[in-house]
Every structure is written in structure tokens, then in C-alpha cells.
């Protein structure tokens, strides 16, 4: 039942999932910064200079999204924002790279396909973009639920343990 109080803290289920407005905004800003920077680097063709920069950028943004979900757990709310951060970071690899390649007019065997190419289903960026929207959204949703919830729970447990340690002193 949404809105039902939890036993110990009196917080509602809705407040845990959505969080208060400032916390939700803060978590979403953190979750969107890394994909925005990764997209900018990719669009500016930085990966042509540094061959593994796209893989590193994707790893950093996925790690940042998991940390942000843990941060939301520590602050007792905004699980939805943590999920969205992980979903966006996962979906980025499947959608942004072929989208940028399509918008820049790249073709198969050009610089775009030297970076992240998770799908390898088509020979052109448009075919990979279409498949990325379908496959990437499913994988992103699964990653959001598993990684986002795990990180959120880890943050909540860490806060609980910190409270117990402080309480014993």
C-alpha cells in the first residue's frame, strides 16, 4: 500500500521511492552530469585521440550512477532517482553512440565503430540506434533494478550501521 508508514522511522513508502524534492533533484543532477559529459566528449570526437575514452567514460558514468543510488539510500530516499541514474547510464551506451554517429553522418568502419559498439546488429548507425532502443532499454531496466536497488540498500544499511556504531559509544 503506497503511503503506508514503515515500522521504525515513520517514513512513507512514497518518500523512500521518490524522496523529498531537494534530494530527488540533487540525485538526478548527479546522475545526469556523467552521461552529459560522456555525450559531449563523444560528439567532439575525443575518442579519436584517446582510443578507449568512450569505454572509460561509460564505466565512469555507470560507476557514478551506482554511487548516486547509494547516496540516495544513505539519505533515506530517492530510490527512483537512483534507478533512473543507472538506467540512463546503461542506456547511454546503446543509444547515444549510434545516435551521435547517425547525426554526424558516419558510416560503418568509420571512427564511431571504434568505440562502444555493444550491439553489432547493423552496418549503419540507424539500425544500431533502433536495436539499441529496444535491447538497451530492457538491459537498462534490469541493471537499474539490480544495481540501483543493491546500491540503495547498501547505502541504507551503511547508514543504519553507522547509527548503531554511534549509538554504542
C-alpha positions as CSV (number, residue, x, y, z in Angstrom):
1,X,0.0,0.0,0.0
2,X,1.6,3.3,-1.1
3,X,1.7,5.8,1.6
4,X,1.8,3.3,4.4
5,X,4.2,4.1,7.2
6,X,7.2,1.9,7.8
7,X,7.7,0.5,11.3
8,X,10.7,2.2,12.8
9,X,11.1,5.6,11.2
10,X,7.5,6.6,10.3
11,X,8.6,7.4,6.7
12,X,6.2,6.5,3.9
13,X,6.9,4.2,1.1
14,X,6.4,7.1,-1.3
15,X,9.1,9.2,0.5
16,X,11.6,6.3,0.2
17,X,10.9,5.8,-3.5
18,X,10.7,9.4,-4.6
19,X,12.4,11.2,-1.7
20,X,12.0,14.8,-0.8
21,X,12.2,17.3,-3.7
22,X,15.7,18.7,-3.0
23,X,17.2,15.2,-2.6
24,X,15.5,14.0,-5.8
25,X,16.8,17.0,-7.7
26,X,20.3,16.6,-6.3
27,X,20.4,12.9,-7.1
28,X,19.1,13.5,-10.6
29,X,21.6,16.2,-11.3
30,X,24.5,13.9,-10.2
31,X,23.0,11.1,-12.3
32,X,22.8,13.3,-15.4
33,X,26.2,15.0,-15.3
34,X,28.3,12.0,-16.3
35,X,26.1,11.0,-19.3
36,X,26.1,14.6,-20.5
37,X,29.8,14.9,-20.3
38,X,30.3,11.5,-22.0
39,X,28.0,12.6,-24.8
40,X,29.9,15.8,-25.2
41,X,33.2,14.0,-25.3
42,X,31.9,11.5,-27.9
43,X,30.3,14.2,-30.0
44,X,33.6,16.2,-30.0
45,X,35.4,13.0,-31.2
46,X,37.7,12.9,-28.2
47,X,37.7,9.1,-28.7
48,X,39.6,9.6,-31.9
49,X,42.5,10.9,-29.9
50,X,42.2,8.6,-26.9
51,X,41.0,5.2,-28.3
52,X,39.5,3.9,-25.1
53,X,38.0,7.1,-23.8
54,X,34.4,6.0,-24.6
55,X,34.8,2.8,-22.7
56,X,36.3,4.7,-19.8
57,X,33.5,7.4,-19.9
58,X,30.8,4.7,-19.9
59,X,32.5,2.9,-17.0
60,X,32.7,6.2,-15.0
61,X,29.1,7.1,-15.7
62,X,27.9,3.7,-14.6
63,X,30.0,3.8,-11.5
64,X,28.8,7.3,-10.8
65,X,25.2,6.2,-11.2
66,X,25.7,3.3,-8.7
67,X,27.3,5.7,-6.2
68,X,24.5,8.1,-6.6
69,X,22.0,5.4,-5.9
70,X,24.0,4.5,-2.8
71,X,23.9,8.2,-1.8
72,X,20.2,8.2,-2.2
73,X,20.0,5.1,0.1
74,X,22.2,6.8,2.7
75,X,19.8,9.8,2.7
76,X,16.8,7.6,3.0
77,X,15.0,8.4,-0.2
78,X,15.0,8.9,-3.9
79,X,15.3,5.3,-4.9
80,X,13.5,6.2,-8.2
81,X,16.3,8.8,-8.9
82,X,18.9,6.1,-8.3
83,X,17.1,3.7,-10.7
84,X,16.9,6.4,-13.3
85,X,20.6,7.2,-13.0
86,X,21.6,3.6,-13.6
87,X,19.0,3.3,-16.5
88,X,20.4,6.4,-18.2
89,X,24.0,5.3,-17.8
90,X,23.2,1.9,-19.2
91,X,21.0,3.1,-22.0
92,X,23.7,5.7,-22.9
93,X,26.0,3.0,-24.4
94,X,23.2,1.5,-26.6
95,X,21.6,4.8,-27.8
96,X,24.0,7.8,-27.7
97,X,26.9,6.3,-29.6
98,X,24.8,5.3,-32.7
99,X,22.7,8.5,-32.4
100,X,25.8,10.7,-32.5
101,X,27.2,8.6,-35.3
102,X,23.9,9.0,-37.3
103,X,23.7,12.7,-36.7
104,X,27.3,13.2,-37.8
105,X,26.8,11.1,-40.9
106,X,29.3,8.4,-40.0
107,X,29.1,5.0,-41.8
108,X,30.2,1.5,-41.0
109,X,34.0,1.1,-40.4
110,X,34.4,4.8,-39.6
111,X,35.6,6.2,-36.2
112,X,32.3,5.7,-34.5
113,X,32.5,2.0,-34.6
114,X,36.0,2.0,-32.9
115,X,34.4,2.9,-29.6
116,X,31.5,1.3,-27.8
117,X,29.6,-1.0,-30.1
118,X,27.5,-3.2,-27.9
119,X,25.0,-4.5,-30.4
120,X,26.8,-5.0,-33.7
121,X,23.5,-5.8,-35.3
122,X,23.6,-3.4,-38.3
123,X,26.1,-1.9,-40.6
124,X,24.8,1.6,-40.2
125,X,24.2,3.8,-37.1
126,X,20.4,3.9,-37.7
127,X,20.0,0.2,-37.5
128,X,22.0,0.1,-34.3
129,X,20.0,3.0,-32.8
130,X,16.8,1.2,-33.4
131,X,18.1,-2.0,-31.9
132,X,19.7,0.0,-29.0
133,X,16.3,1.5,-28.1
134,X,14.8,-2.0,-27.9
135,X,17.6,-4.0,-26.4
136,X,19.2,-1.3,-24.4
137,X,16.0,-0.3,-22.6
138,X,15.5,-3.9,-21.4
139,X,19.1,-4.3,-20.2
140,X,19.0,-0.8,-18.7
141,X,15.8,-1.6,-16.8
142,X,17.3,-4.8,-15.4
143,X,20.5,-3.0,-14.5
144,X,18.5,-0.2,-12.8
145,X,16.6,-2.7,-10.7
146,X,19.5,-4.9,-9.8
147,X,22.3,-2.3,-9.5
148,X,20.2,0.6,-8.4
149,X,18.4,-1.3,-5.7
150,X,21.6,-3.0,-4.5
151,X,23.4,0.3,-4.2
152,X,20.4,1.9,-2.5
153,X,20.2,-0.9,0.0
154,X,23.9,-0.7,0.6
155,X,23.7,3.0,1.4
156,X,20.7,2.4,3.7
157,X,22.5,-0.4,5.5
158,X,25.7,1.7,5.8
159,X,23.7,4.5,7.4
160,X,22.0,2.0,9.8
161,X,25.3,0.5,10.8
162,X,26.8,4.0,11.3
163,X,23.9,4.8,13.6
164,X,24.4,1.6,15.5
165,X,28.1,2.3,15.9
166,X,27.4,5.8,17.1
167,X,24.8,4.5,19.5
168,X,27.2,2.1,21.2
169,X,29.7,4.9,22.1
